[in-house]
Amino acid sequence: MVRILAQAILSAAGVVVALFVSRDAVGFPVYEMVGALLLIAALAVIVWYGPRVVKALFGPRSKE
């Protein structure tokens, strides 16, 4: 399961980086790695704060 998640993150990072940098560029693997690290950090923030935001937006409201 970890392999599937890692493969999905690397694939998404490759697509995002390919929009900005040519795949033939010398530093493409480095840019891809940096993009993957940023994507992992963004996903961690979403997983951490996502439920709080959803609960704050759509949770039960007081009737006062």
Secondary structure as the mmCIF struct_conf table of DSSP 4:
data_model
#
loop_
_struct_conf.conf_type_id
_struct_conf.id
_struct_conf.beg_label_comp_id
_struct_conf.beg_label_asym_id
_struct_conf.beg_label_seq_id
_struct_conf.end_label_comp_id
_struct_conf.end_label_asym_id
_struct_conf.end_label_seq_id
HELX_RH_AL_P HELX_RH_AL_P1 VAL A 2 PHE A 20
BEND BEND1 VAL A 21 VAL A 21
TURN_TY1_P TURN_TY1_P1 ARG A 23 ASP A 24
BEND BEND2 ALA A 25 ALA A 25
TURN_TY1_P TURN_TY1_P2 VAL A 26 GLY A 27
HELX_RH_AL_P HELX_RH_AL_P2 PHE A 28 PHE A 58
BEND BEND3 GLY A 59 GLY A 59
#
